Amino acid sequence: MFHLFFCLCLISEIIYAKPHPERKELSDIEHNEDNPELHNLQYDHEAFLGKELAAEFDKLTETEAKERLVQLFQKINQDGDQTLSEAELKRWIAFVAKTAVRVDAQRHWKNLNQNKNEPLAWRDYLERTYGMEDEVTSDPERKETYIKMKRDDERRWNAADMDFDNKLSLDEFAAFLHPQDYPRMRNVVIEETLQSVDNDGDGYISLDEYLTDLSRSYQSEYDPEKPLAEWAAREKDQFFKHRDKNGDKRMDRSEVGEWIMPTDYDPIEAEAKHLIYHADKNKDGKLSQDEVVSHQSLFVGSQALNYGRPLGHEEL
């Protein structure tokens, strides 16, 4: 469902405010911006360019990429002062993110909705996504999975359906596909997170469940019977200092919401600040064309600039 044109993933410059690392917002690639050894420049490329344009830059020579970057700089520099302010970077990154959602929704819409000018009906969505229900449920191996996916989709569908007609307009469908980008879908994102992380089904996320979930992002394993790894010790501290607001040693729905979709966190602003922090050589709070070009590998990719490492299909 989440085959994105420009992929979206959440990032943060301030570790204490960092929300759930699996939330998709600016890229589907791990950023690792807090770890210089693992910092993934491809994340920044996709946040700055969008996934498709980032892939185009990856194929350019260093000289070609530089020329395109200069053109892009001029496009983003709306006030013509030959510097990129944080506000200009935020507007650009927000444009890339908004375009991602719109294009992805339109692509799925064309595939699912034969009457493209009419709302998409729930029954049509089900049949074109999973097949005829009688056929699917007649197969024991597919039935259980279908029932679960139908239930999850229906919950999200109902939340996106603002006029309660059991049909989705294109805008409603975009919210269905990308609930994390629509504040009105927050409760659904919380419910889906609980369903994924709350292994004992008590309606809360314990420390063990929290660390088990995060272990995937660290490409590690969590075993409560073993000494804590460095990442787990750090995240345990985060859990008690910043996640468990009421001190009951677990996260309730409200606390899960602040973890997944924090109300005081702007991923667009975080990425803009991140780019300025790394490229602003004279520390004037904005980026000149020379600063952007001299940090070309931060903003755009090319095979020559990507440390000679060919990009795999999954990264494109």
C-alpha positions in Angstrom: 0.0 0.0 0.0 2.9 2.3 0.8 4.7 2.2 -2.6 5.7 5.9 -2.5 6.7 8.1 -5.4 8.7 10.3 -3.1 8.9 8.3 0.1 8.3 9.9 3.5 10.0 9.2 6.8 10.3 11.0 10.2 13.7 12.4 11.3 15.0 14.5 14.1 18.0 16.6 14.9 17.3 16.5 18.7 17.5 13.0 20.1 15.2 13.7 23.0 12.4 14.8 20.7 12.9 12.0 18.3 9.7 10.1 17.7 9.2 6.5 16.5 12.0 5.8 13.9 9.7 3.7 11.8 7.2 6.4 11.0 7.4 7.1 7.3 7.6 10.7 6.3 10.5 12.1 4.4 12.2 8.8 3.2 11.8 5.1 3.7 15.6 4.8 4.3 17.0 4.9 7.8 18.6 8.3 8.4 21.0 7.6 11.4 21.7 11.3 11.6 22.8 10.9 15.2 25.6 8.4 14.3 28.3 9.9 12.0 29.5 6.4 11.1 26.1 5.3 9.9 24.6 8.6 8.7 22.8 7.8 5.4 23.2 10.6 2.9 20.6 8.9 0.7 18.0 9.9 3.2 18.9 13.6 2.9 18.9 13.2 -0.9 15.3 11.9 -0.9 14.1 14.5 1.6 15.6 17.3 -0.5 14.9 16.0 -4.0 12.1 13.4 -3.7 12.8 9.8 -4.4 12.5 9.9 -8.2 14.7 12.9 -8.7 17.2 11.6 -6.2 17.4 8.4 -8.3 18.1 10.6 -11.4 20.9 12.4 -9.6 22.4 9.1 -8.6 23.0 8.4 -12.3 24.7 11.7 -13.1 28.4 12.4 -13.1 29.8 14.8 -10.5 29.9 17.7 -13.0 26.3 17.0 -14.2 25.0 16.7 -10.6 26.7 20.0 -9.7 25.1 21.8 -12.7 21.7 20.4 -11.7 22.2 21.4 -8.1 23.0 25.0 -9.0 19.7 25.1 -11.1 17.8 23.7 -8.1 19.4 26.2 -5.8 18.1 29.1 -7.9 14.6 27.5 -8.0 14.5 27.2 -4.2 15.9 30.7 -3.6 12.6 32.5 -4.1 13.7 35.9 -2.8 16.7 36.1 -5.1 19.3 36.9 -2.4 21.5 34.0 -3.4 21.2 32.3 -0.1 18.8 29.6 1.2 17.1 30.5 4.4 15.6 27.9 6.8 12.2 29.1 5.6 13.0 28.6 2.0 14.3 25.1 2.7 11.2 24.3 4.7 8.9 25.4 1.9 10.9 23.3 -0.6 11.0 20.2 1.6 7.3 20.6 2.4 6.5 20.9 -1.4 8.5 17.7 -2.0 6.6 15.8 0.8 3.2 17.1 -0.3 3.9 16.2 -3.9 4.9 12.7 -2.8 1.5 12.1 -1.2 -0.5 13.6 -4.1 1.4 11.7 -6.8 1.2 8.4 -4.9 -2.5 8.8 -4.2 -3.2 9.6 -7.9 -1.2 6.6 -9.0 -3.1 4.2 -6.8 -6.4 6.0 -7.6 -5.9 5.4 -11.4 -5.3 1.7 -10.7 -8.2 1.2 -8.3 -10.9 3.5 -9.5 -12.3 2.9 -13.0 -14.6 6.0 -12.7 -11.8 8.3 -11.9 -14.0 11.4 -11.4 -16.2 9.6 -8.9 -15.4 8.6 -5.3 -13.9 5.2 -4.7 -16.4 2.8 -3.1 -15.3 0.5 -0.3 -16.5 -2.6 -2.1 -14.6 -1.7 -5.2 -11.4 -1.0 -3.2 -11.6 -4.4 -1.6 -12.2 -6.3 -4.8 -9.5 -4.6 -6.7 -7.0 -4.9 -3.9 -7.6 -8.4 -2.7 -9.9 -10.0 -5.3 -13.5 -11.3 -4.9 -14.3 -12.0 -1.3 -15.9 -15.4 -2.0 -12.7 -16.6 -3.8 -10.4 -15.2 -1.2 -12.3 -16.7 1.8 -12.6 -20.1 0.2 -8.9 -20.6 0.5 -8.1 -21.4 4.2 -4.5 -20.1 3.9 -5.7 -16.7 2.5 -8.8 -16.3 4.6 -7.2 -15.5 7.9 -4.8 -12.9 6.4 -7.6 -11.4 4.3 -9.9 -11.0 7.4 -7.2 -9.2 9.3 -6.2 -6.9 6.4 -9.8 -6.1 5.7 -10.4 -5.2 9.3 -7.3 -3.0 9.4 -8.2 -1.3 6.1 -11.8 -0.7 7.2 -10.7 1.0 10.4 -8.5 3.3 8.4 -11.1 3.8 5.6 -13.7 4.9 8.1 -11.4 7.4 9.7 -10.5 8.9 6.2 -14.2 9.0 5.1 -15.1 12.4 6.4 -18.6 12.5 5.0 -19.5 9.0 6.1 -20.7 7.8 2.7 -18.5 4.7 2.6 -16.7 6.2 -0.4 -13.4 8.1 -0.6 -12.7 11.2 -2.6 -9.1 11.6 -3.9 -8.2 13.7 -0.9 -9.8 11.2 1.5 -8.0 8.4 -0.3 -4.6 10.2 0.2 -5.4 10.3 3.9 -6.2 6.6 3.8 -2.8 5.8 2.1 -0.7 8.2 4.2 -2.5 8.5 7.6 0.7 9.7 9.3 0.6 12.9 7.2 -3.0 13.8 8.3 -3.6 15.0 11.9 -7.2 13.7 11.7 -5.9 10.2 11.2 -3.9 10.3 14.4 -6.1 7.9 16.4 -5.8 5.3 13.6 -2.0 5.6 13.6 -2.0 5.1 17.4 -4.3 2.0 17.1 -2.1 0.5 14.3 1.0 1.1 16.4 -0.5 -0.6 19.5 -1.6 -3.5 17.3 1.9 -3.9 16.1 3.9 -3.2 19.3 1.6 -4.2 22.1 2.3 -7.9 22.1 0.3 -8.9 25.2 -2.7 -6.9 24.1 -3.2 -5.0 27.3 -3.6 -1.7 25.5 -0.2 -0.4 26.7 3.4 -0.5 25.5 5.8 -1.8 28.1 9.5 -1.1 28.2 10.2 -4.6 26.9 7.7 -4.1 24.0 9.2 -0.7 23.3 12.8 -2.0 23.1 11.7 -5.1 21.1 10.1 -2.8 18.5 13.1 -0.5 18.3 15.6 -3.3 18.0 14.6 -3.6 14.3 15.7 0.0 13.6 19.0 -0.7 15.3 19.4 -4.0 13.3 19.8 -5.7 16.6 17.9 -8.0 19.0 16.6 -7.3 22.4 16.6 -10.0 25.1 15.3 -8.9 28.5 17.4 -11.6 30.1 20.7 -10.3 28.8 22.7 -7.2 29.7 21.4 -4.1 27.7 23.3 -3.1 24.6 24.4 0.5 24.4 21.4 1.4 22.1 19.0 -0.3 24.4 20.3 1.4 27.5 20.0 4.7 25.8 16.5 4.0 24.7 15.5 2.8 28.1 16.6 6.1 29.5 14.5 7.8 26.8 11.5 5.7 27.7 11.4 6.7 31.3 12.5 10.4 30.8 10.5 11.3 27.7 7.9 8.6 26.7 6.3 7.5 30.0 4.9 10.9 31.0 2.9 9.8 34.0 5.5 7.4 35.5 3.5 4.2 35.4 6.3 2.4 33.6 4.3 1.9 30.4 2.9 4.0 27.5 -0.8 4.6 27.2 -2.6 5.7 24.1 -1.9 9.4 24.7 1.8 8.7 25.3 2.0 6.5 22.2 0.5 9.3 20.2 3.3 11.7 21.3 5.8 9.0 20.4 4.5 8.3 16.9 3.0 11.7 15.9 4.3 14.2 18.4 2.3 17.4 18.5 5.5 19.5 19.2 7.7 18.1 16.4 7.9 19.2 12.8 9.9 16.8 10.6 10.2 19.4 7.8 11.8 21.9 10.2 14.1 19.2 11.6 15.4 18.3 8.1 15.9 21.9 7.2 17.9 22.5 10.4 19.8 19.3 9.8 20.9 20.4 6.3 21.9 23.9 7.5 23.8 22.5 10.5 26.0 20.4 8.2 26.5 22.8 5.3 26.6 26.3 6.9 30.4 26.8 7.0 30.2 30.5 8.1 27.4 29.8 10.6 25.2 32.7 9.5 22.1 30.5 9.6 21.6 30.2 5.9 23.3 28.6 2.9 25.1 30.2 0.0 25.4 28.6 -3.4 29.0 27.8 -2.6 28.1 26.1 0.7 25.5 24.0 -1.0 27.8 23.0 -3.9 30.7 22.3 -1.6 28.4 19.9 0.4 27.1 18.4 -2.8 27.1 14.9 -1.4 24.7 16.0 1.4 22.1 17.3 -0.9 22.3 15.2 -4.1 23.8 11.9 -5.1 25.9 10.6 -7.9 27.8 7.4 -8.3 31.0 9.4 -8.1 29.8 11.2 -4.9 28.4 8.1 -3.2 31.7 6.7 -2.1 31.7 4.5 -5.2 29.0 2.3 -3.7 26.4 1.2 -6.3 22.9 1.7 -5.0 20.7 -1.4 -4.6 17.2 -1.6 -6.0 15.7 -1.4 -2.5 17.4 1.9 -2.0 15.9 3.4 -5.1 
